Amino acid sequence: MVRVNDRLEIEWHDGMTVRDLLKACKFTFPMINVLVNGKLVRKEQYDTYTIEDGAEVRVIHLITGG
């Protein structure tokens, strides 16, 4: 299992990437930051950065305003 934002638990599978996790959680907002076990993952790494079973993931939506 992968824990997301301290509230969601997503079934882990071998080779799971950040992009796979975002799809499973239905996160589609384009302006987000993703941290896996406290490490920031760059957007260009989403398709290749693999997540280990038991990982703690934070998905943070960036909001701007004025």
PDB file of N, CA, C and O in Angstrom, chain B, residues numbered from 101:
ATOM      1  N   MET B 101       0.832  -1.189   0.000  1.00  0.00           N
ATOM      2  CA  MET B 101       0.000   0.000   0.000  1.00  0.00           C
ATOM      3  C   MET B 101       0.875   1.251   0.000  1.00  0.00           C
ATOM      4  O   MET B 101       1.981   1.261   0.541  1.00  0.00           O
ATOM      5  N   VAL B 102       0.355   2.287  -0.612  1.00  0.00           N
ATOM      6  CA  VAL B 102       1.000   3.593  -0.612  1.00  0.00           C
ATOM      7  C   VAL B 102       0.031   4.555   0.052  1.00  0.00           C
ATOM      8  O   VAL B 102      -1.148   4.601  -0.301  1.00  0.00           O
ATOM      9  N   ARG B 103       0.522   5.314   1.005  1.00  0.00           N
ATOM     10  CA  ARG B 103      -0.330   6.262   1.732  1.00  0.00           C
ATOM     11  C   ARG B 103      -0.151   7.643   1.111  1.00  0.00           C
ATOM     12  O   ARG B 103       0.972   8.116   0.933  1.00  0.00           O
ATOM     13  N   VAL B 104      -1.277   8.287   0.781  1.00  0.00           N
ATOM     14  CA  VAL B 104      -1.265   9.586   0.113  1.00  0.00           C
ATOM     15  C   VAL B 104      -1.942  10.616   1.004  1.00  0.00           C
ATOM     16  O   VAL B 104      -3.092  10.442   1.407  1.00  0.00           O
ATOM     17  N   ASN B 105      -1.229  11.680   1.306  1.00  0.00           N
ATOM     18  CA  ASN B 105      -1.752  12.802   2.095  1.00  0.00           C
ATOM     19  C   ASN B 105      -2.351  12.364   3.435  1.00  0.00           C
ATOM     20  O   ASN B 105      -3.311  12.965   3.917  1.00  0.00           O
ATOM     21  N   ASP B 106      -1.789  11.334   4.021  1.00  0.00           N
ATOM     22  CA  ASP B 106      -2.216  10.831   5.331  1.00  0.00           C
ATOM     23  C   ASP B 106      -3.668  10.388   5.394  1.00  0.00           C
ATOM     24  O   ASP B 106      -4.212  10.226   6.486  1.00  0.00           O
ATOM     25  N   ARG B 107      -4.311  10.187   4.240  1.00  0.00           N
ATOM     26  CA  ARG B 107      -5.715   9.778   4.308  1.00  0.00           C
ATOM     27  C   ARG B 107      -6.109   8.734   3.274  1.00  0.00           C
ATOM     28  O   ARG B 107      -7.009   7.933   3.528  1.00  0.00           O
ATOM     29  N   LEU B 108      -5.465   8.724   2.127  1.00  0.00           N
ATOM     30  CA  LEU B 108      -5.780   7.739   1.093  1.00  0.00           C
ATOM     31  C   LEU B 108      -4.770   6.595   1.143  1.00  0.00           C
ATOM     32  O   LEU B 108      -3.584   6.817   1.385  1.00  0.00           O
ATOM     33  N   GLU B 109      -5.242   5.380   0.915  1.00  0.00           N
ATOM     34  CA  GLU B 109      -4.353   4.240   0.771  1.00  0.00           C
ATOM     35  C   GLU B 109      -4.609   3.649  -0.604  1.00  0.00           C
ATOM     36  O   GLU B 109      -5.723   3.237  -0.925  1.00  0.00           O
ATOM     37  N   ILE B 110      -3.560   3.615  -1.404  1.00  0.00           N
ATOM     38  CA  ILE B 110      -3.650   3.141  -2.774  1.00  0.00           C
ATOM     39  C   ILE B 110      -2.914   1.813  -2.881  1.00  0.00           C
ATOM     40  O   ILE B 110      -1.812   1.662  -2.353  1.00  0.00           O
ATOM     41  N   GLU B 111      -3.519   0.864  -3.556  1.00  0.00           N
ATOM     42  CA  GLU B 111      -2.891  -0.437  -3.770  1.00  0.00           C
ATOM     43  C   GLU B 111      -1.620  -0.263  -4.590  1.00  0.00           C
ATOM     44  O   GLU B 111      -1.651   0.316  -5.676  1.00  0.00           O
ATOM     45  N   TRP B 112      -0.497  -0.767  -4.066  1.00  0.00           N
ATOM     46  CA  TRP B 112       0.784  -0.670  -4.742  1.00  0.00           C
ATOM     47  C   TRP B 112       0.941  -1.792  -5.753  1.00  0.00           C
ATOM     48  O   TRP B 112       0.430  -2.893  -5.545  1.00  0.00           O
ATOM     49  N   HIS B 113       1.650  -1.519  -6.858  1.00  0.00           N
ATOM     50  CA  HIS B 113       2.015  -2.580  -7.801  1.00  0.00           C
ATOM     51  C   HIS B 113       3.452  -2.369  -8.241  1.00  0.00           C
ATOM     52  O   HIS B 113       3.957  -1.246  -8.223  1.00  0.00           O
ATOM     53  N   ASP B 114       4.099  -3.433  -8.630  1.00  0.00           N
ATOM     54  CA  ASP B 114       5.498  -3.392  -9.048  1.00  0.00           C
ATOM     55  C   ASP B 114       5.664  -2.409 -10.211  1.00  0.00           C
ATOM     56  O   ASP B 114       4.910  -2.451 -11.183  1.00  0.00           O
ATOM     57  N   GLY B 115       6.652  -1.533 -10.101  1.00  0.00           N
ATOM     58  CA  GLY B 115       6.922  -0.549 -11.149  1.00  0.00           C
ATOM     59  C   GLY B 115       6.038   0.686 -11.097  1.00  0.00           C
ATOM     60  O   GLY B 115       6.054   1.491 -12.028  1.00  0.00           O
ATOM     61  N   MET B 116       5.264   0.855 -10.025  1.00  0.00           N
ATOM     62  CA  MET B 116       4.367   2.005  -9.908  1.00  0.00           C
ATOM     63  C   MET B 116       5.154   3.315  -9.984  1.00  0.00           C
ATOM     64  O   MET B 116       6.131   3.507  -9.260  1.00  0.00           O
ATOM     65  N   THR B 117       4.722   4.200 -10.860  1.00  0.00           N
ATOM     66  CA  THR B 117       5.357   5.509 -10.999  1.00  0.00           C
ATOM     67  C   THR B 117       4.486   6.577 -10.361  1.00  0.00           C
ATOM     68  O   THR B 117       3.338   6.328  -9.993  1.00  0.00           O
ATOM     69  N   VAL B 118       5.048   7.758 -10.236  1.00  0.00           N
ATOM     70  CA  VAL B 118       4.276   8.889  -9.716  1.00  0.00           C
ATOM     71  C   VAL B 118       3.060   9.133 -10.612  1.00  0.00           C
ATOM     72  O   VAL B 118       1.966   9.389 -10.109  1.00  0.00           O
ATOM     73  N   ARG B 119       3.238   9.056 -11.926  1.00  0.00           N
ATOM     74  CA  ARG B 119       2.114   9.263 -12.856  1.00  0.00           C
ATOM     75  C   ARG B 119       1.015   8.231 -12.602  1.00  0.00           C
ATOM     76  O   ARG B 119      -0.165   8.580 -12.605  1.00  0.00           O
ATOM     77  N   ASP B 120       1.383   6.965 -12.383  1.00  0.00           N
ATOM     78  CA  ASP B 120       0.395   5.923 -12.079  1.00  0.00           C
ATOM     79  C   ASP B 120      -0.392   6.275 -10.823  1.00  0.00           C
ATOM     80  O   ASP B 120      -1.614   6.129 -10.782  1.00  0.00           O
ATOM     81  N   LEU B 121       0.317   6.739  -9.802  1.00  0.00           N
ATOM     82  CA  LEU B 121      -0.327   7.092  -8.541  1.00  0.00           C
ATOM     83  C   LEU B 121      -1.293   8.255  -8.724  1.00  0.00           C
ATOM     84  O   LEU B 121      -2.409   8.225  -8.206  1.00  0.00           O
ATOM     85  N   LEU B 122      -0.869   9.279  -9.459  1.00  0.00           N
ATOM     86  CA  LEU B 122      -1.731  10.433  -9.695  1.00  0.00           C
ATOM     87  C   LEU B 122      -3.002  10.020 -10.428  1.00  0.00           C
ATOM     88  O   LEU B 122      -4.088  10.512 -10.121  1.00  0.00           O
ATOM     89  N   LYS B 123      -2.869   9.120 -11.394  1.00  0.00           N
ATOM     90  CA  LYS B 123      -4.048   8.625 -12.117  1.00  0.00           C
ATOM     91  C   LYS B 123      -4.963   7.836 -11.182  1.00  0.00           C
ATOM     92  O   LYS B 123      -6.182   8.000 -11.226  1.00  0.00           O
ATOM     93  N   ALA B 124      -4.387   6.988 -10.341  1.00  0.00           N
ATOM     94  CA  ALA B 124      -5.180   6.177  -9.411  1.00  0.00           C
ATOM     95  C   ALA B 124      -5.956   7.059  -8.436  1.00  0.00           C
ATOM     96  O   ALA B 124      -7.075   6.730  -8.042  1.00  0.00           O
ATOM     97  N   CYS B 125      -5.349   8.186  -8.050  1.00  0.00           N
ATOM     98  CA  CYS B 125      -5.995   9.115  -7.107  1.00  0.00           C
ATOM     99  C   CYS B 125      -6.897  10.127  -7.810  1.00  0.00           C
ATOM    100  O   CYS B 125      -7.603  10.897  -7.159  1.00  0.00           O
ATOM    101  N   LYS B 126      -6.866  10.119  -9.146  1.00  0.00           N
ATOM    102  CA  LYS B 126      -7.643  11.050  -9.961  1.00  0.00           C
ATOM    103  C   LYS B 126      -7.245  12.504  -9.732  1.00  0.00           C
ATOM    104  O   LYS B 126      -8.088  13.401  -9.752  1.00  0.00           O
ATOM    105  N   PHE B 127      -5.937  12.726  -9.511  1.00  0.00           N
ATOM    106  CA  PHE B 127      -5.406  14.083  -9.404  1.00  0.00           C
ATOM    107  C   PHE B 127      -5.118  14.574 -10.816  1.00  0.00           C
ATOM    108  O   PHE B 127      -4.274  14.006 -11.510  1.00  0.00           O
ATOM    109  N   THR B 128      -5.813  15.628 -11.247  1.00  0.00           N
ATOM    110  CA  THR B 128      -5.635  16.146 -12.601  1.00  0.00           C
ATOM    111  C   THR B 128      -5.200  17.604 -12.622  1.00  0.00           C
ATOM    112  O   THR B 128      -4.862  18.127 -13.684  1.00  0.00           O
ATOM    113  N   PHE B 129      -5.203  18.268 -11.473  1.00  0.00           N
ATOM    114  CA  PHE B 129      -4.815  19.674 -11.413  1.00  0.00           C
ATOM    115  C   PHE B 129      -3.382  19.807 -11.906  1.00  0.00           C
ATOM    116  O   PHE B 129      -2.510  19.082 -11.426  1.00  0.00           O
ATOM    117  N   PRO B 130      -3.102  20.717 -12.857  1.00  0.00           N
ATOM    118  CA  PRO B 130      -1.762  20.783 -13.453  1.00  0.00           C
ATOM    119  C   PRO B 130      -0.686  21.376 -12.545  1.00  0.00           C
ATOM    120  O   PRO B 130       0.500  21.134 -12.765  1.00  0.00           O
ATOM    121  N   MET B 131      -1.072  22.137 -11.544  1.00  0.00           N
ATOM    122  CA  MET B 131      -0.081  22.789 -10.682  1.00  0.00           C
ATOM    123  C   MET B 131      -0.026  22.100  -9.323  1.00  0.00           C
ATOM    124  O   MET B 131      -0.704  22.502  -8.378  1.00  0.00           O
ATOM    125  N   ILE B 132       0.800  21.046  -9.244  1.00  0.00           N
ATOM    126  CA  ILE B 132       0.958  20.311  -7.998  1.00  0.00           C
ATOM    127  C   ILE B 132       2.437  20.039  -7.748  1.00  0.00           C
ATOM    128  O   ILE B 132       3.254  20.046  -8.669  1.00  0.00           O
ATOM    129  N   ASN B 133       2.754  19.805  -6.506  1.00  0.00           N
ATOM    130  CA  ASN B 133       4.061  19.289  -6.106  1.00  0.00           C
ATOM    131  C   ASN B 133       3.830  17.911  -5.513  1.00  0.00           C
ATOM    132  O   ASN B 133       2.839  17.679  -4.820  1.00  0.00           O
ATOM    133  N   VAL B 134       4.758  16.994  -5.793  1.00  0.00           N
ATOM    134  CA  VAL B 134       4.667  15.642  -5.258  1.00  0.00           C
ATOM    135  C   VAL B 134       5.938  15.348  -4.474  1.00  0.00           C
ATOM    136  O   VAL B 134       7.048  15.532  -4.973  1.00  0.00           O
ATOM    137  N   LEU B 135       5.760  14.892  -3.246  1.00  0.00           N
ATOM    138  CA  LEU B 135       6.879  14.470  -2.419  1.00  0.00           C
ATOM    139  C   LEU B 135       6.693  12.992  -2.091  1.00  0.00           C
ATOM    140  O   LEU B 135       5.620  12.575  -1.655  1.00  0.00           O
ATOM    141  N   VAL B 136       7.737  12.210  -2.303  1.00  0.00           N
ATOM    142  CA  VAL B 136       7.714  10.786  -1.971  1.00  0.00           C
ATOM    143  C   VAL B 136       8.715  10.579  -0.849  1.00  0.00           C
ATOM    144  O   VAL B 136       9.916  10.789  -1.022  1.00  0.00           O
ATOM    145  N   ASN B 137       8.206  10.166   0.303  1.00  0.00           N
ATOM    146  CA  ASN B 137       9.045   9.998   1.494  1.00  0.00           C
ATOM    147  C   ASN B 137       9.873  11.249   1.773  1.00  0.00           C
ATOM    148  O   ASN B 137      11.045  11.170   2.141  1.00  0.00           O
ATOM    149  N   GLY B 138       9.235  12.404   1.588  1.00  0.00           N
ATOM    150  CA  GLY B 138       9.876  13.680   1.890  1.00  0.00           C
ATOM    151  C   GLY B 138      10.745  14.246   0.789  1.00  0.00           C
ATOM    152  O   GLY B 138      11.276  15.347   0.938  1.00  0.00           O
ATOM    153  N   LYS B 139      10.909  13.527  -0.319  1.00  0.00           N
ATOM    154  CA  LYS B 139      11.755  13.987  -1.419  1.00  0.00           C
ATOM    155  C   LYS B 139      10.887  14.532  -2.551  1.00  0.00           C
ATOM    156  O   LYS B 139       9.985  13.850  -3.039  1.00  0.00           O
ATOM    157  N   LEU B 140      11.172  15.778  -2.964  1.00  0.00           N
ATOM    158  CA  LEU B 140      10.431  16.410  -4.054  1.00  0.00           C
ATOM    159  C   LEU B 140      10.740  15.706  -5.367  1.00  0.00           C
ATOM    160  O   LEU B 140      11.903  15.482  -5.702  1.00  0.00           O
ATOM    161  N   VAL B 141       9.688  15.358  -6.110  1.00  0.00           N
ATOM    162  CA  VAL B 141       9.840  14.730  -7.419  1.00  0.00           C
ATOM    163  C   VAL B 141       9.482  15.765  -8.474  1.00  0.00           C
ATOM    164  O   VAL B 141       8.390  16.332  -8.444  1.00  0.00           O
ATOM    165  N   ARG B 142      10.392  16.015  -9.406  1.00  0.00           N
ATOM    166  CA  ARG B 142      10.146  16.987 -10.475  1.00  0.00           C
ATOM    167  C   ARG B 142       9.115  16.442 -11.462  1.00  0.00           C
ATOM    168  O   ARG B 142       9.034  15.237 -11.697  1.00  0.00           O
ATOM    169  N   LYS B 143       8.333  17.353 -12.030  1.00  0.00           N
ATOM    170  CA  LYS B 143       7.260  16.980 -12.946  1.00  0.00           C
ATOM    171  C   LYS B 143       7.781  16.125 -14.109  1.00  0.00           C
ATOM    172  O   LYS B 143       7.106  15.189 -14.539  1.00  0.00           O
ATOM    173  N   GLU B 144       8.964  16.440 -14.610  1.00  0.00           N
ATOM    174  CA  GLU B 144       9.503  15.673 -15.735  1.00  0.00           C
ATOM    175  C   GLU B 144       9.917  14.253 -15.335  1.00  0.00           C
ATOM    176  O   GLU B 144      10.247  13.444 -16.202  1.00  0.00           O
ATOM    177  N   GLN B 145       9.904  13.942 -14.038  1.00  0.00           N
ATOM    178  CA  GLN B 145      10.228  12.600 -13.547  1.00  0.00           C
ATOM    179  C   GLN B 145       8.990  11.754 -13.258  1.00  0.00           C
ATOM    180  O   GLN B 145       9.124  10.574 -12.931  1.00  0.00           O
ATOM    181  N   TYR B 146       7.799  12.318 -13.367  1.00  0.00           N
ATOM    182  CA  TYR B 146       6.579  11.608 -12.987  1.00  0.00           C
ATOM    183  C   TYR B 146       6.421  10.265 -13.707  1.00  0.00           C
ATOM    184  O   TYR B 146       5.914   9.311 -13.118  1.00  0.00           O
ATOM    185  N   ASP B 147       6.847  10.178 -14.975  1.00  0.00           N
ATOM    186  CA  ASP B 147       6.682   8.941 -15.737  1.00  0.00           C
ATOM    187  C   ASP B 147       7.758   7.896 -15.425  1.00  0.00           C
ATOM    188  O   ASP B 147       7.592   6.727 -15.770  1.00  0.00           O
ATOM    189  N   THR B 148       8.849   8.296 -14.781  1.00  0.00           N
ATOM    190  CA  THR B 148       9.956   7.367 -14.552  1.00  0.00           C
ATOM    191  C   THR B 148      10.281   7.136 -13.080  1.00  0.00           C
ATOM    192  O   THR B 148      10.941   6.149 -12.755  1.00  0.00           O
ATOM    193  N   TYR B 149       9.841   8.011 -12.184  1.00  0.00           N
ATOM    194  CA  TYR B 149      10.156   7.888 -10.758  1.00  0.00           C
ATOM    195  C   TYR B 149       9.261   6.811 -10.156  1.00  0.00           C
ATOM    196  O   TYR B 149       8.041   6.963 -10.105  1.00  0.00           O
ATOM    197  N   THR B 150       9.874   5.726  -9.703  1.00  0.00           N
ATOM    198  CA  THR B 150       9.082   4.624  -9.141  1.00  0.00           C
ATOM    199  C   THR B 150       8.886   4.796  -7.640  1.00  0.00           C
ATOM    200  O   THR B 150       9.742   5.326  -6.930  1.00  0.00           O
ATOM    201  N   ILE B 151       7.749   4.337  -7.194  1.00  0.00           N
ATOM    202  CA  ILE B 151       7.349   4.440  -5.796  1.00  0.00           C
ATOM    203  C   ILE B 151       7.439   3.052  -5.169  1.00  0.00           C
ATOM    204  O   ILE B 151       6.956   2.074  -5.741  1.00  0.00           O
ATOM    205  N   GLU B 152       8.051   2.972  -4.008  1.00  0.00           N
ATOM    206  CA  GLU B 152       8.182   1.700  -3.306  1.00  0.00           C
ATOM    207  C   GLU B 152       6.941   1.405  -2.478  1.00  0.00           C
ATOM    208  O   GLU B 152       6.229   2.316  -2.054  1.00  0.00           O
ATOM    209  N   ASP B 153       6.694   0.135  -2.256  1.00  0.00           N
ATOM    210  CA  ASP B 153       5.591  -0.281  -1.394  1.00  0.00           C
ATOM    211  C   ASP B 153       5.795   0.318  -0.004  1.00  0.00           C
ATOM    212  O   ASP B 153       6.902   0.274   0.533  1.00  0.00           O
ATOM    213  N   GLY B 154       4.745   0.871   0.575  1.00  0.00           N
ATOM    214  CA  GLY B 154       4.814   1.455   1.904  1.00  0.00           C
ATOM    215  C   GLY B 154       5.227   2.917   1.916  1.00  0.00           C
ATOM    216  O   GLY B 154       5.393   3.501   2.987  1.00  0.00           O
ATOM    217  N   ALA B 155       5.396   3.514   0.748  1.00  0.00           N
ATOM    218  CA  ALA B 155       5.833   4.911   0.669  1.00  0.00           C
ATOM    219  C   ALA B 155       4.770   5.865   1.207  1.00  0.00           C
ATOM    220  O   ALA B 155       3.571   5.590   1.158  1.00  0.00           O
ATOM    221  N   GLU B 156       5.247   6.983   1.715  1.00  0.00           N
ATOM    222  CA  GLU B 156       4.394   8.089   2.149  1.00  0.00           C
ATOM    223  C   GLU B 156       4.495   9.173   1.077  1.00  0.00           C
ATOM    224  O   GLU B 156       5.582   9.675   0.793  1.00  0.00           O
ATOM    225  N   VAL B 157       3.364   9.524   0.490  1.00  0.00           N
ATOM    226  CA  VAL B 157       3.347  10.492  -0.599  1.00  0.00           C
ATOM    227  C   VAL B 157       2.512  11.698  -0.200  1.00  0.00           C
ATOM    228  O   VAL B 157       1.440  11.563   0.391  1.00  0.00           O
ATOM    229  N   ARG B 158       3.011  12.861  -0.526  1.00  0.00           N
ATOM    230  CA  ARG B 158       2.275  14.110  -0.334  1.00  0.00           C
ATOM    231  C   ARG B 158       2.028  14.715  -1.705  1.00  0.00           C
ATOM    232  O   ARG B 158       2.962  14.885  -2.489  1.00  0.00           O
ATOM    233  N   VAL B 159       0.787  15.037  -1.995  1.00  0.00           N
ATOM    234  CA  VAL B 159       0.432  15.739  -3.220  1.00  0.00           C
ATOM    235  C   VAL B 159      -0.128  17.086  -2.777  1.00  0.00           C
ATOM    236  O   VAL B 159      -1.148  17.156  -2.092  1.00  0.00           O
ATOM    237  N   ILE B 160       0.550  18.140  -3.174  1.00  0.00           N
ATOM    238  CA  ILE B 160       0.195  19.488  -2.736  1.00  0.00           C
ATOM    239  C   ILE B 160      -0.268  20.299  -3.941  1.00  0.00           C
ATOM    240  O   ILE B 160       0.482  20.500  -4.896  1.00  0.00           O
ATOM    241  N   HIS B 161      -1.507  20.758  -3.882  1.00  0.00           N
ATOM    242  CA  HIS B 161      -2.037  21.616  -4.939  1.00  0.00           C
ATOM    243  C   HIS B 161      -1.545  23.034  -4.706  1.00  0.00           C
ATOM    244  O   HIS B 161      -1.688  23.578  -3.611  1.00  0.00           O
ATOM    245  N   LEU B 162      -0.964  23.629  -5.739  1.00  0.00           N
ATOM    246  CA  LEU B 162      -0.501  25.005  -5.647  1.00  0.00           C
ATOM    247  C   LEU B 162      -1.626  25.932  -6.060  1.00  0.00           C
ATOM    248  O   LEU B 162      -2.248  25.755  -7.108  1.00  0.00           O
ATOM    249  N   ILE B 163      -1.874  26.913  -5.227  1.00  0.00           N
ATOM    250  CA  ILE B 163      -2.949  27.855  -5.468  1.00  0.00           C
ATOM    251  C   ILE B 163      -2.335  29.261  -5.559  1.00  0.00           C
ATOM    252  O   ILE B 163      -1.517  29.648  -4.725  1.00  0.00           O
ATOM    253  N   THR B 164      -2.735  29.994  -6.561  1.00  0.00           N
ATOM    254  CA  THR B 164      -2.284  31.373  -6.679  1.00  0.00           C
ATOM    255  C   THR B 164      -3.491  32.288  -6.629  1.00  0.00           C
ATOM    256  O   THR B 164      -4.617  31.855  -6.874  1.00  0.00           O
ATOM    257  N   GLY B 165      -3.268  33.503  -6.324  1.00  0.00           N
ATOM    258  CA  GLY B 165      -4.378  34.450  -6.264  1.00  0.00           C
ATOM    259  C   GLY B 165      -3.851  35.856  -6.132  1.00  0.00           C
ATOM    260  O   GLY B 165      -2.645  36.098  -6.079  1.00  0.00           O
ATOM    261  N   GLY B 166      -4.750  36.735  -6.082  1.00  0.00           N
ATOM    262  CA  GLY B 166      -4.309  38.116  -5.966  1.00  0.00           C
ATOM    263  C   GLY B 166      -5.422  38.994  -5.514  1.00  0.00           C
ATOM    264  O   GLY B 166      -5.232  40.201  -5.360  1.00  0.00           O
TER     265      GLY B 166
END
